[in-house]
Amino acid sequence: MEAFGPQTLMGRFSQLMAPAALLGTLFGLLVFTDHRLFRHSLVGEFAACAVRQTGRLPSRPNLLILGSSRALLGVDPDLLESASGMTGRGVYNLGRVSRSQNRNHRFFQDLVNAGVRPRILVVEIGLEQLGAQSTSLPDLGYRGILTYGDLFMRLTGTERVSLLRKVHHGASAVLIKLKTSLVHLFSGNAIKKYLSARDGEADRRCLDGTDLFEGGNPARDLERQRAAYEQKFGPLHVAEDDGFYVGRSPRADIELHHLSRIRDLARQHEIELLFVHLGRAFQPPLSQEAARRLKDAVPELLLPPAELVRQSWSYFLDRTHLNPQGAELYSSWLADVLVERASGANGATLVEGS
């Protein structure tokens, strides 16, 4: 029988030191790489600007915009501020590449946790996601901003996926993000992004990397898209899309789940919440009936009038992004709607401005 004494106790303790140190290091890395500033430094060309926006926004801005690159390029915060009269505490466009209400929800939660309470929050929605009918699951293109917990639970909100598939999908996403985070950390990129952003003010909009949308042959792509919509809907100058329905799919379920969470968070902190949609080039406006179905699911949604949608087709940079003239057109309309809402002159119209 082994004698039990101080030397034996010390030996066993020393055997535990290595695994304990390893676990402690891993835990520390998980905590550090889950910090909001680190997560927002994972957004590629926009990283330095993203860190400034996430860490240096005023605590009570007038208006914040969350959404995809469509919102990033399609809403001019300076014009929106001046045209709506919301000067002083500012208007900020926090659009990022790729779209997901999961990502928008996490971004909003990060801002609230940092003490940021906008008077108005404008969130872009995507009809492609809300109308999705296929069984395909959301992609991982927006994983940088999400926490490990978000990724593991990212299929929460739908009962159309088995628990086993949810766990497998979530665990795989966590491992991918962990690998990406560690590469970002040990390559020095995270520190470089933080140091380049720590002394700057929050940018109104992150346009550093938007030249990535300028490749290819946009004129050819736009013509092909016009032809495709004409084939589907007929003459575009009078066409309307009557075929939109909220999807019965995991992707649509998850989008609606996070829209509800965004709505709850805004209500909790007394933030006025509005949703907007920016369409594609030559995409016909929704019919009144299709708009009604969409508004039943998203009552806070603002939709531009049909004539403005058609007018915007002349101002697309590519198939999905407005150019500066298009951003001016859309931002001016949104500013007018905000002014009307503030003055109480805007009635309960189905499509704002119509």
N, C-alpha and C positions, 0 to 999 in steps of 0.2 A: 504494500500500500504506500502510495506516494505521500511523503511528509508535507504537511501544509504549514508554511511559514512565510515570513516577509519576502524571502527571495522568490518563492513560488508565486506569491501574489503579484510581485513586481514583474515577473516573467509573463504572467497572463495579461497584465495590464499593457505591457509593451507590445504584445501580440495584437491587441485591439487598436493600438495607436494608428497603425497604417490604414486599416479600413475606415476608421473614424475620420482620419484626416482626408481621405479620398471622398467620403460622403459629404464632409463639411465643405470641401472645395466644390464639389458638384452642386450642392445646395446654393452656395454663394454665387456660382455662375448662373444658375437658373434665376435667382433673384435679380442679379445685375442685368442679365439680358432680357428680363421681363419688365424692366423699368421703362416708363413711357418715353423718355428721351432717347433711350437706346433703340426701342422699337421704331420710333419715328426717324431714326437715322438709317433705316434699312430701305429707304424708298429711292435708291438709285441717284439719278441726276438731280433730284429735287432735295437731297438729304439735308444739306446745310440750311436751306430755306425752311424745310420742314421742321428742323430742330428749333430754329428761331421762332417760327409760328407757334409751335407746341409749347415752348418754354417762356415766351415773352409777350403773349397777348395781354392787353389790358383786362382787368378783372370784370369790367362791365361794358363790353363793346356794344354798339348799336345793333349790328347784324353780322352773323357768320353764315357762310355758305359751305355746306359739305356735299361732296359728290365725286364724280369721276372726272376724267380729262375733258369730257363734254362740258361740265360745269366750270372747270378750270379755265378753258378757253372761251366759253360762251357767256360768262358774266363778268363784266368789267367793274370791279369794286369801286374805283374812283368815280366813274360815271354814275354808278348806282347811288353812291353817297351824295354827290352834288345834285343829281336830278331829283332825289327824294327829300333833300334837305336834312339828311341825317348826319350833319357835321359834328365834329367834336370828338366823340369816342370811337368813331371809325367803323368802317365796313371792311371785312376781311374775307377773301375767297380762299378756302382751305381745300380746294379740289385736289385730288390725287389720281394717278393713273389707275385704271381698272375700277370696277363698280361692284358694290355689295352693300346691302343694308347691315350685314354683320359688321363690316369694317366701319361704316358710318356710325353705328351704335357704339362701337368701342372707342372711336375717335371722340364722340360726344361725351362718353363717360370719362375719358382721359381729361377732357377740358373741365368738366364739372369737378373732378377730383383735384384739379389744380386751382380751383377757386374761380374759374371763368364762368360768368353767367351772362350770356348775350341777352339783349332785350328781345331780339327776333332771331330764330334759327331757321334757315332755308335749307332743305335737304332735297337733293336730286333723286328721283326714282327712275328705274329703267323698265319700260314696258316689256322688253325681251325677258327679263327675269320674272316679273309679276305674271306675265302671260305664258310662261314656260309650261309645256304639256308633256315633255319627254321625261324619262326617269333618270336622266343624267344628273349627277351631283354637281354642286358649285365647284369651280376650279380653285386653285390655290394661288392665283396671281396676286392676291391682296394680303397674303399671310403676314407680311412684315409688321403691320400695325397691330395685329391680333396678339393677345397674350397666349401662353401655353394652355391656360384653361379654356379660352375661347376656341382654340383649335381642337382640343379634345372633345369639347361639347358642341362643335360647329354644326352638327346635324340635329341639334335640339330644335323643336318646333314642328317636326313632321313625324307622323305615325306611319308613313309610307316606306320606311326603311327599317330593317330588322335591328335589334339591339346589337347583335354580333357585328353587323356591318358598320354600325355607328362607332363602336369601340375600335374596330380595325382601322376605319377611315380616320378617326381622331388621333389614334396612336401614331399612324403613319405621318400625319401632318405635323405632329409634335416633333418627331424625329427629324423631319426635313427642316423645320424651323430651327431646331437646336443646332444642326450641322451648319446652316447658313449663318446663324448668330455667332457661333464659335469662330468660323472663318472670318467673319466681319470684325470680331473682337481682336483675334490674334494677328490679323494682317495689319492692324493699326488704323483701319478705315474709320472705326467708330470714334476713336480719340480725335482723329483729324477732323471729322465732321463736327464733333462737339466743340473743339477749339476754334474752328472757323466760324462758329455760330454764337459762341457764348456772349460776345460783347455787342452783338447787333440787335436792332429793334425787329419786331415782327414785321415781315413783308406783307403787303396787302394781297399779294398773289405770287405763287411760285412758278415762274416762267423760265427758269434756268435751263430745263431740259426739254422744252417744247419743240425744239428743232427735230426731235425724233419723229414727229408727225409729218415731216416735209419730204420724206423719201418716196420712191415709187413713181407712178405716173397718175397723179390725181385726176387730171382731165379725162383720161381714158376710163378710170375707175368710176368717176362721176357719171359719165355717159352710159356706162354699163348699168349703173344703179338706176338711172332714170328709165332706161329701157325695161329693166326688170319690174319696176313699179308700174309703168304704163301697161305692161303685159298683164299684170295682176289686177289693176284697178281701172284701166281705161284712161281717157283723157285726164291728165293730172290737174288741169286748171279748174276742174269741177269735182274731182274725185274726193271721196271720204272713205275712211276705214271703218266699216261697221262690224268687223270680225274680231275685235278684241274682247276676250273674256279672261277673267282671273284664272290662272292655271290650276289644274288639279295634279300637282307634281311636288316632289320633295323641294325642288328649287323655289317654286312659288310659295310653298308653305313656310320655308325658312325666311324668305324675304318679308312676308307678312308678319311673322313672329317678331322680327327685329324692328319692323316699323312700329309695332305695338310697344316694344320696349323703349324705343326712341320717344314715342308719344307719352308714355308713363313718366319718363325721366324729365321731359319738358314740363309736364304738368306739375310734377313734384317741386320743381324749382321756379315755377311761375314764368316760364319762357314761352313766348308766342311761337308756335310751330307752323311752318308752311312747307308743303312739298311742291316741287316743280318737275317738269319733264322737258328735256331737250331732245328733239327727234333727229333723225338722219336726213341727209339731203334727199329731196324728192319724196320723202315719206308723207303720204297724205294725212291731213288732220283727222282726228277721230270724229265720227258722226255723233250727233247728240245722244243717241241711244248707247253707243259704246262708251262715250264720256260719262254717261250716267252710271253704267256698270262699274267703271273705274272709280268714280267718286263714291260709290257705295262702299268700296273697300278702303279708299283713302279720302275721307271727307275734306281734309285740309288742302287738297291738291288744287293748284292754280294751273289752268291750261290757257295758252295764248289763243286768240281768235284765229279762225281758219285763214283769213286774209294775211295775217302776219306770218303764219306758218309758210304759206306759199311764197310770200315776199322773201323770206329768209333763204330760200333755195339758191338764190343768186350769190349768196355770201358764205359758201362753204369752202374751207381749206382742203378738205378731203371728204370722204363719204360720211363722216360722223362728227367733224369738228367745225364750228363756225370760225371764220376769219375775223379780224378786228372790226370790220364793218358790220358783220353779222352779230358780233358781241355787243356793238353799240345799239343795234336794232333791238335785240332781246333785252338788254339791260334797261333801255329807255322804257320799254313796255312794262317790265317788272317794277321799275321805279314809279310809274304812273299808278299801277295797281296798289303799291304800298301807300302812296299818298291818298288814294281813294279810300283805302281801308282805314287809314288813320283819321280821315275827316268824317268817316261814317257815310260817305256818299255812295259806296259800292254796295249794291243790293245783292241778294242771294242768287246771282246768276250762276248757271251751271258751268259755263266756260267764261272765265274772267275776261272782261273787255269786250265780250260779244253783245 
